[in-house]
Amino acid sequence: MDFVYDLLVLLHLLGMAGILAGVVTYFVAGSRTGLGITTYSGGLQLLTGLALVGIASADLVDTPVNNVKIAVKLVIALGVFVHALVLWRRTEIRRQGVYVVGGLAVANVVIAVLW
């Protein structure tokens, strides 16, 4: 089960990289494609995060679960995903919204590392 857990961690990190890459792509190229990348990567982060918590909570790996930290990260991840989805669906996109998505993604990484 450790291999599956490590694979999920890898996918989770790739999701985080995809969110930030989508934000950068939007600002550099000015393309809506960046928001699509951000939306799908946010979904990947949510799914892999939930799977990681499920595996750790079931004591299938030797990783402790901090439920308060997980709850905070889940709320932020939902904010990233929903906000990116709303931006992707709109016809007119405000740059501040993309800043919010990128800022929330970075905040989630900071919480994951420093908490």
C-alpha atoms as an extended CHARMM CRD file, in Angstrom:
* protein
*
       115  EXT
         1         1  MET       CA              0.0000000000        0.0000000000        0.0000000000  PROA      1               0.0000000000
         2         2  ASP       CA              3.0080000000        2.2720000000        0.4470000000  PROA      2               0.0000000000
         3         3  PHE       CA              3.5530000000        2.3010000000       -3.3270000000  PROA      3               0.0000000000
         4         4  VAL       CA             -0.0360000000        3.4130000000       -3.9470000000  PROA      4               0.0000000000
         5         5  TYR       CA              0.2980000000        6.1040000000       -1.2930000000  PROA      5               0.0000000000
         6         6  ASP       CA              3.5560000000        7.3600000000       -2.8190000000  PROA      6               0.0000000000
         7         7  LEU       CA              1.9730000000        7.3690000000       -6.2790000000  PROA      7               0.0000000000
         8         8  LEU       CA             -0.9290000000        9.4310000000       -4.9400000000  PROA      8               0.0000000000
         9         9  VAL       CA              1.5190000000       11.8720000000       -3.3260000000  PROA      9               0.0000000000
        10        10  LEU       CA              3.2510000000       12.2340000000       -6.6970000000  PROA      10              0.0000000000
        11        11  LEU       CA             -0.0660000000       12.9240000000       -8.4490000000  PROA      11              0.0000000000
        12        12  HSD       CA             -1.0240000000       15.3720000000       -5.6970000000  PROA      12              0.0000000000
        13        13  LEU       CA              2.2120000000       17.3110000000       -6.2050000000  PROA      13              0.0000000000
        14        14  LEU       CA              1.7180000000       17.2930000000       -9.9760000000  PROA      14              0.0000000000
        15        15  GLY       CA             -1.7560000000       18.7350000000       -9.4030000000  PROA      15              0.0000000000
        16        16  MET       CA             -0.2630000000       21.5570000000       -7.3750000000  PROA      16              0.0000000000
        17        17  ALA       CA              2.3010000000       22.2100000000      -10.0870000000  PROA      17              0.0000000000
        18        18  GLY       CA             -0.4820000000       22.2070000000      -12.6710000000  PROA      18              0.0000000000
        19        19  ILE       CA             -2.4540000000       24.8310000000      -10.7650000000  PROA      19              0.0000000000
        20        20  LEU       CA              0.5180000000       27.1680000000      -10.6270000000  PROA      20              0.0000000000
        21        21  ALA       CA              1.4730000000       26.4010000000      -14.2480000000  PROA      21              0.0000000000
        22        22  GLY       CA             -2.0530000000       27.2620000000      -15.3470000000  PROA      22              0.0000000000
        23        23  VAL       CA             -1.9210000000       30.5890000000      -13.5210000000  PROA      23              0.0000000000
        24        24  VAL       CA              1.4530000000       31.4200000000      -15.0670000000  PROA      24              0.0000000000
        25        25  THR       CA              0.1990000000       30.3260000000      -18.5060000000  PROA      25              0.0000000000
        26        26  TYR       CA             -2.7710000000       32.6460000000      -18.1850000000  PROA      26              0.0000000000
        27        27  PHE       CA             -0.5910000000       35.6220000000      -17.2960000000  PROA      27              0.0000000000
        28        28  VAL       CA              2.1300000000       34.9510000000      -19.8630000000  PROA      28              0.0000000000
        29        29  ALA       CA              0.0230000000       33.8900000000      -22.8420000000  PROA      29              0.0000000000
        30        30  GLY       CA             -3.2550000000       35.5460000000      -21.8590000000  PROA      30              0.0000000000
        31        31  SER       CA             -4.9990000000       32.3370000000      -22.8510000000  PROA      31              0.0000000000
        32        32  ARG       CA             -8.0640000000       30.6860000000      -21.3460000000  PROA      32              0.0000000000
        33        33  THR       CA             -6.1870000000       27.3900000000      -21.6630000000  PROA      33              0.0000000000
        34        34  GLY       CA             -4.3310000000       28.2440000000      -18.4750000000  PROA      34              0.0000000000
        35        35  LEU       CA             -7.5970000000       28.3530000000      -16.5700000000  PROA      35              0.0000000000
        36        36  GLY       CA             -8.5790000000       24.9490000000      -17.9180000000  PROA      36              0.0000000000
        37        37  ILE       CA             -5.2810000000       23.5260000000      -16.7330000000  PROA      37              0.0000000000
        38        38  THR       CA             -5.8500000000       25.1420000000      -13.3430000000  PROA      38              0.0000000000
        39        39  THR       CA             -9.3690000000       23.7350000000      -13.0590000000  PROA      39              0.0000000000
        40        40  TYR       CA             -8.4030000000       20.1620000000      -13.9430000000  PROA      40              0.0000000000
        41        41  SER       CA             -5.3410000000       20.3120000000      -11.7040000000  PROA      41              0.0000000000
        42        42  GLY       CA             -7.4890000000       21.5760000000       -8.8360000000  PROA      42              0.0000000000
        43        43  GLY       CA             -9.7980000000       18.6050000000       -9.3200000000  PROA      43              0.0000000000
        44        44  LEU       CA             -6.7940000000       16.2830000000       -9.3390000000  PROA      44              0.0000000000
        45        45  GLN       CA             -5.6100000000       17.8130000000       -6.0770000000  PROA      45              0.0000000000
        46        46  LEU       CA             -9.0030000000       17.3280000000       -4.4460000000  PROA      46              0.0000000000
        47        47  LEU       CA             -9.3190000000       13.6940000000       -5.5210000000  PROA      47              0.0000000000
        48        48  THR       CA             -5.7920000000       12.6740000000       -4.6270000000  PROA      48              0.0000000000
        49        49  GLY       CA             -5.9350000000       14.5730000000       -1.3280000000  PROA      49              0.0000000000
        50        50  LEU       CA             -9.1170000000       12.7750000000       -0.3210000000  PROA      50              0.0000000000
        51        51  ALA       CA             -7.5920000000        9.4300000000       -1.3070000000  PROA      51              0.0000000000
        52        52  LEU       CA             -4.4340000000       10.1790000000        0.6960000000  PROA      52              0.0000000000
        53        53  VAL       CA             -6.4460000000       11.0650000000        3.7730000000  PROA      53              0.0000000000
        54        54  GLY       CA             -8.5750000000        7.9410000000        3.3540000000  PROA      54              0.0000000000
        55        55  ILE       CA             -5.5510000000        5.6680000000        3.1280000000  PROA      55              0.0000000000
        56        56  ALA       CA             -3.8450000000        7.3460000000        6.0910000000  PROA      56              0.0000000000
        57        57  SER       CA             -7.0350000000        7.3210000000        8.1960000000  PROA      57              0.0000000000
        58        58  ALA       CA             -7.4910000000        3.6150000000        7.5580000000  PROA      58              0.0000000000
        59        59  ASP       CA             -4.0020000000        3.0100000000        9.0250000000  PROA      59              0.0000000000
        60        60  LEU       CA             -2.7880000000        1.4170000000        5.8090000000  PROA      60              0.0000000000
        61        61  VAL       CA              0.3880000000        3.5150000000        5.9640000000  PROA      61              0.0000000000
        62        62  ASP       CA              2.4700000000        4.8760000000        8.8300000000  PROA      62              0.0000000000
        63        63  THR       CA              1.4300000000        8.4900000000        8.3040000000  PROA      63              0.0000000000
        64        64  PRO       CA             -0.3680000000       10.3280000000       11.1140000000  PROA      64              0.0000000000
        65        65  VAL       CA             -3.4780000000       12.3370000000       10.2200000000  PROA      65              0.0000000000
        66        66  ASN       CA             -4.0380000000       15.8310000000       11.5780000000  PROA      66              0.0000000000
        67        67  ASN       CA             -7.7510000000       16.3230000000       10.9430000000  PROA      67              0.0000000000
        68        68  VAL       CA             -7.7470000000       20.0580000000       11.6400000000  PROA      68              0.0000000000
        69        69  LYS       CA             -4.9740000000       20.6050000000        9.1010000000  PROA      69              0.0000000000
        70        70  ILE       CA             -6.7890000000       18.4120000000        6.5860000000  PROA      70              0.0000000000
        71        71  ALA       CA            -10.0280000000       20.3700000000        7.0830000000  PROA      71              0.0000000000
        72        72  VAL       CA             -8.2800000000       23.7050000000        6.5010000000  PROA      72              0.0000000000
        73        73  LYS       CA             -6.5100000000       22.3880000000        3.4200000000  PROA      73              0.0000000000
        74        74  LEU       CA             -9.7600000000       20.9270000000        2.0830000000  PROA      74              0.0000000000
        75        75  VAL       CA            -11.5760000000       24.2500000000        2.3780000000  PROA      75              0.0000000000
        76        76  ILE       CA             -8.7360000000       26.0430000000        0.5930000000  PROA      76              0.0000000000
        77        77  ALA       CA             -8.5420000000       23.3570000000       -2.1210000000  PROA      77              0.0000000000
        78        78  LEU       CA            -12.2910000000       23.6190000000       -2.6830000000  PROA      78              0.0000000000
        79        79  GLY       CA            -11.8820000000       27.3820000000       -2.9540000000  PROA      79              0.0000000000
        80        80  VAL       CA             -9.1550000000       26.9680000000       -5.5700000000  PROA      80              0.0000000000
        81        81  PHE       CA            -11.1830000000       24.4760000000       -7.5970000000  PROA      81              0.0000000000
        82        82  VAL       CA            -14.4910000000       26.3450000000       -7.4900000000  PROA      82              0.0000000000
        83        83  HSD       CA            -12.9010000000       29.7160000000       -8.1580000000  PROA      83              0.0000000000
        84        84  ALA       CA            -10.8990000000       28.3390000000      -11.1010000000  PROA      84              0.0000000000
        85        85  LEU       CA            -14.0310000000       26.6760000000      -12.4890000000  PROA      85              0.0000000000
        86        86  VAL       CA            -16.0430000000       29.8970000000      -12.2310000000  PROA      86              0.0000000000
        87        87  LEU       CA            -13.2540000000       31.8720000000      -13.9190000000  PROA      87              0.0000000000
        88        88  TRP       CA            -12.9550000000       29.2920000000      -16.6880000000  PROA      88              0.0000000000
        89        89  ARG       CA            -16.7070000000       29.4680000000      -17.4080000000  PROA      89              0.0000000000
        90        90  ARG       CA            -16.9400000000       33.2690000000      -17.4950000000  PROA      90              0.0000000000
        91        91  THR       CA            -16.6650000000       35.2110000000      -20.7210000000  PROA      91              0.0000000000
        92        92  GLU       CA            -14.8310000000       38.1120000000      -19.0670000000  PROA      92              0.0000000000
        93        93  ILE       CA            -12.0040000000       37.2120000000      -16.7090000000  PROA      93              0.0000000000
        94        94  ARG       CA            -10.6460000000       39.5630000000      -14.0830000000  PROA      94              0.0000000000
        95        95  ARG       CA             -6.9650000000       39.2840000000      -13.3080000000  PROA      95              0.0000000000
        96        96  GLN       CA             -7.6780000000       39.5990000000       -9.5820000000  PROA      96              0.0000000000
        97        97  GLY       CA             -9.5580000000       36.3010000000       -9.7020000000  PROA      97              0.0000000000
        98        98  VAL       CA             -6.5460000000       34.5380000000      -11.1500000000  PROA      98              0.0000000000
        99        99  TYR       CA             -4.3800000000       36.1030000000       -8.4470000000  PROA      99              0.0000000000
       100       100  VAL       CA             -6.7680000000       34.6810000000       -5.8410000000  PROA      100             0.0000000000
       101       101  VAL       CA             -6.4830000000       31.1780000000       -7.3150000000  PROA      101             0.0000000000
       102       102  GLY       CA             -2.6790000000       31.3530000000       -7.3600000000  PROA      102             0.0000000000
       103       103  GLY       CA             -2.5280000000       32.8290000000       -3.8650000000  PROA      103             0.0000000000
       104       104  LEU       CA             -4.7990000000       30.1640000000       -2.4080000000  PROA      104             0.0000000000
       105       105  ALA       CA             -2.7160000000       27.4400000000       -4.0670000000  PROA      105             0.0000000000
       106       106  VAL       CA              0.4820000000       28.8610000000       -2.5820000000  PROA      106             0.0000000000
       107       107  ALA       CA             -1.2200000000       29.2100000000        0.8150000000  PROA      107             0.0000000000
       108       108  ASN       CA             -2.1770000000       25.5330000000        0.6570000000  PROA      108             0.0000000000
       109       109  VAL       CA              1.4290000000       24.5740000000       -0.0320000000  PROA      109             0.0000000000
       110       110  VAL       CA              2.6490000000       26.7460000000        2.8520000000  PROA      110             0.0000000000
       111       111  ILE       CA              0.1560000000       25.0940000000        5.2050000000  PROA      111             0.0000000000
       112       112  ALA       CA              1.2060000000       21.6330000000        4.0120000000  PROA      112             0.0000000000
       113       113  VAL       CA              4.8820000000       22.3040000000        4.6120000000  PROA      113             0.0000000000
       114       114  LEU       CA              4.9390000000       24.4820000000        7.7100000000  PROA      114             0.0000000000
       115       115  TRP       CA              2.0360000000       23.1350000000        9.7830000000  PROA      115             0.0000000000
